[in-house]
């Protein structure tokens, strides 16, 4: 079933009400995936090999449960908005509790510290996954043409960038306890917006839908596995290659800034410039999609990222301001990764005829892939760097060079592989152009 023809723009009230919850979700994700590894290694004193093993195990387990959470999201939304909203509220509470506890590990034995990390991280990430999948499924069910889907995704990802921007500076300014309190307040506002959300399927934007299409949106036929959908398999392969390429520098950023660039005081500035550039660039990528199409715009973003990260691999101590420029350039490129993949996924779901009833199944596997990207980045890169002679605080030239190539060089290789896969998939999926 093709998505309904979209005649009018998505109203800003609907976009804001839907996207608002993405801000606190992103507010959680940045500390969990960027700050946490360095905090436990440099502050709490956890060994890199043990830390990498715990991160790999907990994130992999979390990822394996995402498909089940996707099926749960479908069932909740079939029962109605109230059931879905109550589930989102309970998940948000659990996520906030786990997040606050993460930053107070027990002192003493390494085993106790790593056990605390594993337990709190599982609680946080499982709740984060449940709420995030439910939130994405909520918006994906609306369908629409490429421009509409991109705008829905942009509202969600724009709010994501707001959350990331705040999370990039707030912990260093106020500490993690105050950050946890801000998280609770932001979750409350996001849940309020979701509670008051008006379904755009009732708005004129979907006035072009036929009666049969409107009836099909809330229907709940028996759904086959998303893995039987060739378009989904193609898109997921591109998404995973590109996602691992993004997850590696996200995991290694604090180590690279502190030890390679020797500029720890500038880490908040680098994060702020990166995500601020992404926020400014996101509307440009929305316009690029309207002009060039979804897949061509994504390919352009990938090429821009390759140029930026290759330049980063050549930097060393004293090159902090050159790295700031690279952060801005790679942040602008990030907008394509935020705007396009979700819009492509929505199109794949609705073209398969599963839109409005089986979205959560697709999003469960999609989120699973995202988690596996992050798990592989932490679980493989950190032990490999340790084997190459690098450890947090290292001054060994060989270890620092290995860090530089892992941070900047490896993502380039993976991005180019993703670009090649996307180029091939475009030939098989004309609607992606």
Backbone torsions as a table, in degrees:
resi	resn	phi	psi	omega
1	UNK	NA	127.2	177.6
2	UNK	-79.8	153.3	-178.4
3	UNK	-68.7	152.7	179.0
4	UNK	-61.3	150.4	176.5
5	UNK	-71.1	129.1	-178.2
6	UNK	-95.2	120.8	-175.4
7	UNK	-99.8	-26.9	-177.1
8	UNK	-129.3	162.9	179.8
9	UNK	-71.5	152.5	174.1
10	UNK	-64.6	128.0	-178.6
11	UNK	-66.6	146.0	-177.4
12	UNK	-66.9	-30.5	179.1
13	UNK	-65.1	-43.3	178.2
14	UNK	-67.3	-43.5	179.6
15	UNK	-60.7	-43.1	-179.4
16	UNK	-69.2	-42.9	-179.8
17	UNK	-62.3	-38.9	179.1
18	UNK	-73.7	-46.3	-171.9
19	UNK	-74.7	-20.1	-170.3
20	UNK	-57.1	-37.2	-177.4
21	UNK	-66.4	-21.7	179.5
22	UNK	-66.5	-25.0	-179.0
23	UNK	-64.0	-53.4	177.6
24	UNK	-66.6	-29.4	176.5
25	UNK	-63.7	-42.1	176.4
26	UNK	-70.4	-33.5	177.4
27	UNK	-58.7	-33.8	175.8
28	UNK	-76.6	-42.3	-169.6
29	UNK	-66.5	-36.7	-178.0
30	UNK	-63.6	-50.9	175.9
31	UNK	-61.1	-37.2	-177.5
32	UNK	-66.0	-38.2	-172.7
33	UNK	-104.2	-15.2	179.7
34	UNK	-115.1	-51.4	-175.3
35	UNK	-76.5	-39.5	-171.4
36	UNK	-58.5	-49.2	-178.9
37	UNK	-58.5	-43.2	-179.5
38	UNK	-69.9	-36.0	179.5
39	UNK	-61.6	-47.7	-178.5
40	UNK	-71.8	-27.9	179.2
41	UNK	-80.2	-46.0	-172.1
42	UNK	-92.4	-32.7	-176.9
43	UNK	-96.8	-50.7	-177.7
44	UNK	-82.0	-19.5	176.1
45	UNK	84.7	23.7	178.7
46	UNK	-73.9	140.8	177.8
47	UNK	-69.2	144.8	-176.0
48	UNK	-60.8	-42.4	-177.9
49	UNK	-63.5	-46.6	178.8
50	UNK	-66.2	-39.5	178.7
51	UNK	-62.8	-45.5	179.0
52	UNK	-61.5	-39.0	179.6
53	UNK	-64.8	-42.9	179.5
54	UNK	-65.4	-44.1	-179.7
55	UNK	-63.3	-41.4	179.3
56	UNK	-64.1	-46.7	-176.1
57	UNK	-66.1	-47.5	-176.9
58	UNK	-68.9	-40.6	-179.6
59	UNK	-71.4	-34.6	177.4
60	UNK	-67.0	-42.9	177.4
61	UNK	-62.3	-43.8	177.2
62	UNK	-58.5	-43.7	-178.7
63	UNK	-64.3	-39.5	-177.9
64	UNK	-65.3	-24.0	179.5
65	UNK	-86.0	-11.5	-176.1
66	UNK	-61.1	-40.4	177.5
67	UNK	-58.5	-38.3	176.9
68	UNK	-66.1	-37.8	177.1
69	UNK	-65.8	-32.6	176.6
70	UNK	-65.9	-42.5	176.7
71	UNK	-64.0	-37.2	177.1
72	UNK	-63.6	-39.9	178.3
73	UNK	-61.0	-42.0	177.3
74	UNK	-59.1	-45.6	-178.1
75	UNK	-64.9	-40.8	-179.7
76	UNK	-64.1	-43.5	-179.1
77	UNK	-71.1	-28.5	174.1
78	UNK	-67.5	-31.3	178.9
79	UNK	-75.1	-20.2	177.6
80	UNK	129.6	164.9	-177.4
81	UNK	-63.1	-35.0	-176.2
82	UNK	-64.9	-46.2	179.5
83	UNK	-62.0	-42.0	179.9
84	UNK	-65.6	-40.9	-179.1
85	UNK	-66.6	-41.9	178.6
86	UNK	-62.1	-39.5	177.3
87	UNK	-64.0	-40.8	178.1
88	UNK	-63.5	-37.9	179.8
89	UNK	-66.4	-44.5	178.9
90	UNK	-64.9	-41.7	177.7
91	UNK	-63.7	-38.1	179.1
92	UNK	-64.2	-39.2	178.4
93	UNK	-63.9	-46.3	179.0
94	UNK	-62.1	-40.3	-180.0
95	UNK	-63.0	-43.4	-179.2
96	UNK	-64.3	-40.0	179.2
97	UNK	-65.5	-45.2	179.0
98	UNK	-64.8	-39.6	-180.0
99	UNK	-63.0	-44.9	-179.0
100	UNK	-63.5	-37.7	-177.7
101	UNK	-72.3	-26.0	-176.5
102	UNK	-57.8	-32.9	-172.0
103	UNK	-90.5	12.8	176.9
104	UNK	-130.0	60.3	-178.5
105	UNK	-69.9	151.4	176.8
106	UNK	-68.1	144.3	176.8
107	UNK	-90.1	154.0	178.9
108	UNK	121.3	-121.9	-173.7
109	UNK	-70.0	141.9	179.8
110	UNK	-62.9	-36.4	-178.2
111	UNK	-62.7	-39.7	178.4
112	UNK	-65.7	-42.4	-179.5
113	UNK	-62.8	-46.0	-179.0
114	UNK	-69.2	-33.3	175.9
115	UNK	-65.6	-42.0	176.2
116	UNK	-60.8	-44.4	178.6
117	UNK	-59.0	-46.4	-177.5
118	UNK	-62.5	-45.6	-177.8
119	UNK	-65.4	-49.3	-178.4
120	UNK	-67.6	-37.1	-179.6
121	UNK	-67.7	-38.7	177.2
122	UNK	-62.5	-45.8	178.7
123	UNK	-59.6	-47.0	-177.7
124	UNK	-64.0	-49.1	-173.3
125	UNK	-74.1	-34.5	176.9
126	UNK	-65.3	-43.1	177.1
127	UNK	-66.2	-40.7	176.7
128	UNK	-58.9	-43.8	-179.9
129	UNK	-63.6	-46.3	-177.6
130	UNK	-60.4	-46.6	-179.3
131	UNK	-69.0	-42.7	-178.4
132	UNK	-63.9	-44.2	179.0
133	UNK	-64.6	-42.5	178.2
134	UNK	-61.0	-42.7	-179.9
135	UNK	-64.3	-45.5	178.9
136	UNK	-64.7	-41.9	179.8
137	UNK	-61.4	-38.5	179.1
138	UNK	-53.6	-46.4	-178.4
139	UNK	-82.1	-32.6	-178.4
140	UNK	-65.5	-31.2	-179.4
141	UNK	-61.7	-17.9	-177.7
142	UNK	-73.0	-28.4	178.9
143	UNK	69.6	-141.2	-179.1
144	UNK	104.3	172.1	177.4
145	UNK	-79.8	178.5	-171.5
146	UNK	-57.3	-45.4	-178.0
147	UNK	-64.4	-42.1	178.0
148	UNK	-62.5	-49.1	-178.3
149	UNK	-60.4	-39.1	179.7
150	UNK	-65.3	-37.3	179.4
151	UNK	-69.4	-40.7	175.8
152	UNK	-60.4	-46.3	178.6
153	UNK	-62.3	-39.7	-178.4
154	UNK	-65.2	-37.5	176.0
155	UNK	-62.0	-43.9	179.9
156	UNK	-66.5	-46.1	-176.8
157	UNK	-74.5	-28.5	174.2
158	UNK	-64.4	-42.7	174.8
159	UNK	-64.8	-34.9	175.2
160	UNK	-57.9	-44.1	-179.6
161	UNK	-66.0	-36.1	176.2
162	UNK	-60.4	-46.3	178.1
163	UNK	-61.8	-40.6	-179.6
164	UNK	-67.2	-40.3	179.6
165	UNK	-60.5	-44.8	178.8
166	UNK	-65.4	-43.0	-178.6
167	UNK	-68.3	-20.9	-179.3
168	UNK	-75.1	-20.7	-177.8
169	UNK	-119.8	-28.2	-173.2
170	UNK	-63.3	-44.3	-179.4
171	UNK	-58.1	-39.7	-179.1
172	UNK	-72.8	-24.0	-179.0
173	UNK	-87.5	-42.6	-172.1
174	UNK	-116.9	-11.5	-177.6
175	UNK	90.7	168.0	-173.2
176	UNK	-75.0	-27.5	178.5
177	UNK	-66.3	-45.6	176.9
178	UNK	-66.1	-35.4	176.8
179	UNK	-61.1	-40.2	178.1
180	UNK	-64.4	-37.7	178.4
181	UNK	-66.5	-40.2	177.3
182	UNK	-63.9	-37.8	177.7
183	UNK	-57.8	-45.6	-179.6
184	UNK	-59.7	-45.2	179.8
185	UNK	-63.3	-42.3	-179.3
186	UNK	-66.6	-37.5	176.3
187	UNK	-63.0	-39.3	178.0
188	UNK	-61.4	-43.4	178.7
189	UNK	-66.3	-41.1	179.3
190	UNK	-64.4	-40.7	178.2
191	UNK	-67.1	-34.4	176.3
192	UNK	-63.0	-43.7	177.6
193	UNK	-61.8	-41.4	-180.0
194	UNK	-66.5	-37.1	179.7
195	UNK	-63.6	-35.7	-177.2
196	UNK	-94.0	6.4	-174.6
197	UNK	-65.0	133.6	176.1
198	UNK	-97.4	133.2	-177.8
199	UNK	-71.5	117.5	-178.4
200	UNK	-69.0	-10.1	174.6
201	UNK	-65.9	-18.3	176.6
202	UNK	-92.9	-4.1	-178.2
203	UNK	-88.8	165.2	178.9
204	UNK	-61.5	-19.0	-177.5
205	UNK	-58.9	-22.5	179.2
206	UNK	-113.0	23.7	-177.8
207	UNK	-65.2	-20.6	-179.2
208	UNK	-79.0	-4.3	-179.0
209	UNK	-72.4	142.8	175.5
210	UNK	-75.9	165.9	179.1
211	UNK	-61.4	-38.7	180.0
212	UNK	-65.2	-39.2	179.4
213	UNK	-66.7	-42.3	179.6
214	UNK	-64.3	-36.4	178.3
215	UNK	-69.0	-32.9	-177.0
216	UNK	-72.2	-25.0	-176.8
217	UNK	-59.8	-47.6	179.6
218	UNK	-87.7	1.7	-177.5
219	UNK	-70.1	160.1	-177.1
220	UNK	-135.1	66.6	178.3
221	UNK	-72.0	168.1	176.5
222	UNK	-64.0	132.4	-172.3
223	UNK	-110.5	125.5	173.4
224	UNK	-75.2	170.7	-180.0
225	UNK	-64.8	138.4	175.2
226	UNK	-57.5	-23.6	-178.3
227	UNK	-66.9	-15.0	176.0
228	UNK	-79.9	-7.6	-179.5
229	UNK	-92.2	109.8	-176.9
230	UNK	-62.3	-37.3	179.6
231	UNK	-63.3	-39.2	178.0
232	UNK	-65.3	-42.0	179.4
233	UNK	-62.2	-41.1	179.1
234	UNK	-64.9	-45.8	-178.9
235	UNK	-65.2	-39.8	-178.3
236	UNK	-66.1	-35.4	178.3
237	UNK	-64.5	-40.5	176.9
238	UNK	-66.0	-44.4	-178.0
239	UNK	-61.2	-40.2	-178.5
240	UNK	-70.2	-45.0	178.5
241	UNK	-60.6	-46.3	179.2
242	UNK	-66.5	-36.2	-178.8
243	UNK	-69.3	-40.1	176.4
244	UNK	-63.6	-39.1	178.2
245	UNK	-60.3	-33.8	179.0
246	UNK	-82.6	-32.1	-176.1
247	UNK	-72.5	-31.3	-178.6
248	UNK	-62.8	-54.5	177.8
249	UNK	-65.1	-29.3	176.8
250	UNK	-63.3	-40.1	179.2
251	UNK	-70.9	-38.0	-172.4
252	UNK	-93.0	-5.4	-175.4
253	UNK	-54.1	-51.4	-179.0
254	UNK	-60.8	-38.6	178.2
255	UNK	-64.7	-41.8	-178.9
256	UNK	-64.9	-43.9	-177.7
257	UNK	-69.6	-42.8	-175.6
258	UNK	-73.4	-47.0	-171.3
259	UNK	-96.5	-40.7	-178.8
260	UNK	-79.9	-50.0	-179.1
261	UNK	-85.7	-18.8	-178.0
262	UNK	55.3	47.3	-179.5
263	UNK	-137.0	58.6	-175.7
264	UNK	-61.7	-30.6	-177.6
265	UNK	-69.0	-16.6	-178.1
266	UNK	-96.1	0.5	-178.1
267	UNK	-57.4	-46.7	177.2
268	UNK	-59.6	-36.7	179.1
269	UNK	-65.6	-41.7	179.0
270	UNK	-61.8	-45.5	179.0
271	UNK	-62.7	-43.6	-179.1
272	UNK	-62.5	-45.5	-178.6
273	UNK	-65.7	-37.2	-179.6
274	UNK	-63.9	-51.2	-175.8
275	UNK	-78.1	-28.4	174.2
276	UNK	-65.7	-40.5	176.9
277	UNK	-63.5	-38.6	177.6
278	UNK	-63.7	-40.7	179.2
279	UNK	-64.4	-41.3	178.9
280	UNK	-70.2	-32.0	-177.9
281	UNK	-82.4	-19.3	-175.8
282	UNK	-58.5	-46.3	177.4
283	UNK	-61.2	-31.0	178.4
284	UNK	-66.8	-37.9	178.4
285	UNK	-70.6	-31.7	174.5
286	UNK	-61.8	-42.2	177.5
287	UNK	-68.2	-37.2	178.5
288	UNK	-61.9	-39.5	178.4
289	UNK	-62.5	-41.9	-179.9
290	UNK	-63.4	-29.2	-176.9
291	UNK	-93.6	-44.5	-172.8
292	UNK	-102.8	-24.2	-173.8
293	UNK	106.6	168.5	-174.4
294	UNK	-69.9	-60.4	-174.9
295	UNK	-64.4	-43.5	177.6
296	UNK	-59.4	-36.9	177.9
297	UNK	-66.2	-40.4	178.7
298	UNK	-64.3	-40.9	178.4
299	UNK	-61.9	-39.5	178.0
300	UNK	-61.8	-41.2	177.4
301	UNK	-63.8	-39.5	178.3
302	UNK	-62.6	-44.0	179.4
303	UNK	-62.5	-40.5	177.7
304	UNK	-63.1	-39.3	178.1
305	UNK	-64.5	-40.9	179.8
306	UNK	-59.5	-45.2	-179.9
307	UNK	-63.1	-39.7	-179.0
308	UNK	-68.1	-47.4	-175.6
309	UNK	-72.3	-32.1	175.7
310	UNK	-63.7	-39.2	177.4
311	UNK	-63.1	-37.7	-179.1
312	UNK	-64.5	-33.4	-178.0
313	UNK	-67.1	-15.2	-178.4
314	UNK	-93.7	-4.5	-174.8
315	UNK	-85.0	159.4	176.5
316	UNK	-147.1	-163.1	-179.9
317	UNK	-58.1	135.4	-179.8
318	UNK	92.7	-3.8	-177.8
319	UNK	-103.3	30.7	-173.9
320	UNK	-62.4	-41.9	-175.9
321	UNK	-75.1	-29.3	171.2
322	UNK	-64.2	-36.9	178.2
323	UNK	-68.2	-33.6	176.6
324	UNK	-61.0	-40.2	177.3
325	UNK	-65.0	-38.0	177.7
326	UNK	-65.7	-37.8	177.0
327	UNK	-60.3	-40.7	179.2
328	UNK	-66.5	-45.0	-179.2
329	UNK	-64.4	-45.4	-180.0
330	UNK	-70.0	-29.7	175.5
331	UNK	-65.9	-41.1	176.0
332	UNK	-60.6	-40.0	178.7
333	UNK	-67.9	-30.4	-179.1
334	UNK	-59.0	-28.9	-179.9
335	UNK	-55.3	-34.8	178.1
336	UNK	-66.2	-41.2	178.3
337	UNK	-64.7	-25.6	-179.0
338	UNK	-87.3	-36.0	-173.0
339	UNK	-87.3	-34.8	-167.4
340	UNK	-89.0	-50.6	-172.8
341	UNK	-57.1	-42.8	179.4
342	UNK	-63.7	-37.7	177.8
343	UNK	-67.3	-39.3	175.7
344	UNK	-62.9	-41.6	-179.4
345	UNK	-63.2	-43.6	178.1
346	UNK	-58.6	-41.4	177.7
347	UNK	-64.0	-42.4	178.4
348	UNK	-59.9	-44.4	-178.3
349	UNK	-62.6	-46.8	-175.4
350	UNK	-75.2	-32.4	176.0
351	UNK	-68.9	-24.9	177.7
352	UNK	-77.6	-11.4	-178.0
353	UNK	89.3	7.2	-176.5
354	UNK	-103.0	4.2	-179.0
355	UNK	-65.9	136.4	178.6
356	UNK	90.5	-6.8	179.8
357	UNK	-142.5	-32.4	-177.7
358	UNK	-117.4	17.1	-177.0
359	UNK	-58.8	-41.6	-176.5
360	UNK	-62.1	-32.8	177.7
361	UNK	-61.3	-45.2	178.0
362	UNK	-65.2	-45.6	-176.2
363	UNK	-68.8	-28.9	175.4
364	UNK	-61.6	-46.7	177.2
365	UNK	-69.2	-34.0	178.1
366	UNK	-62.3	-46.9	178.4
367	UNK	-68.3	-34.6	174.9
368	UNK	-58.2	-43.8	178.5
369	UNK	-63.2	-39.9	177.6
370	UNK	-59.9	-44.6	-179.6
371	UNK	-66.7	-39.7	178.6
372	UNK	-64.0	-36.3	174.9
373	UNK	-56.7	-49.2	-178.3
374	UNK	-68.0	-38.5	179.2
375	UNK	-65.0	-43.1	179.7
376	UNK	-66.1	-38.5	-180.0
377	UNK	-61.2	-45.7	-179.2
378	UNK	-78.9	-42.1	-173.6
379	UNK	-74.5	-22.6	179.4
380	UNK	-102.7	-43.9	-175.3
381	UNK	-66.1	-45.2	-175.8
382	UNK	-64.7	-48.1	176.2
383	UNK	-63.9	-37.0	178.7
384	UNK	-65.7	-38.5	176.4
385	UNK	-65.8	-38.1	176.4
386	UNK	-62.6	-40.2	178.0
387	UNK	-67.2	-28.8	179.1
388	UNK	-81.2	-0.4	176.6
389	UNK	100.1	6.1	179.2
390	UNK	-96.6	141.9	169.6
391	UNK	-145.7	160.0	-178.3
392	UNK	-57.5	127.0	-176.9
393	UNK	89.3	5.8	-176.3
394	UNK	-68.5	147.4	173.0
395	UNK	-119.5	4.3	-179.1
396	UNK	-68.3	124.6	-176.6
397	UNK	-58.3	-40.3	-179.1
398	UNK	-66.1	-42.1	178.5
399	UNK	-65.1	-40.3	179.1
400	UNK	-68.4	-33.7	176.8
401	UNK	-68.0	-39.1	175.5
402	UNK	-61.9	-39.1	177.0
403	UNK	-62.1	-42.9	-178.4
404	UNK	-63.4	-43.4	-179.4
405	UNK	-71.6	-34.2	176.8
406	UNK	-67.5	-38.5	-178.0
407	UNK	-71.7	-45.9	-172.8
408	UNK	-106.7	-35.6	-174.0
409	UNK	-80.0	-47.0	-177.9
410	UNK	-61.3	-41.7	176.1
411	UNK	-59.4	-33.9	178.7
412	UNK	-62.1	-45.0	179.5
413	UNK	-60.6	-45.4	-179.2
414	UNK	-67.6	-37.5	177.6
415	UNK	-63.0	-41.5	179.6
416	UNK	-66.0	-36.8	175.5
417	UNK	-64.5	-41.3	178.1
418	UNK	-64.0	-40.6	179.8
419	UNK	-62.1	-43.1	179.3
420	UNK	-63.3	-41.7	178.6
421	UNK	-64.6	-38.6	179.3
422	UNK	-67.2	-42.3	179.6
423	UNK	-59.7	-41.9	178.5
424	UNK	-67.7	-41.7	-178.4
425	UNK	-64.3	-33.6	178.5
426	UNK	-57.5	-36.8	-178.1
427	UNK	-68.3	-25.5	-179.1
428	UNK	-95.5	-18.2	-178.1
429	UNK	-126.4	81.7	-176.0
430	UNK	-57.1	-28.0	-177.3
431	UNK	-70.5	-11.6	178.9
432	UNK	-77.0	-16.3	-174.1
433	UNK	-78.0	NA	NA
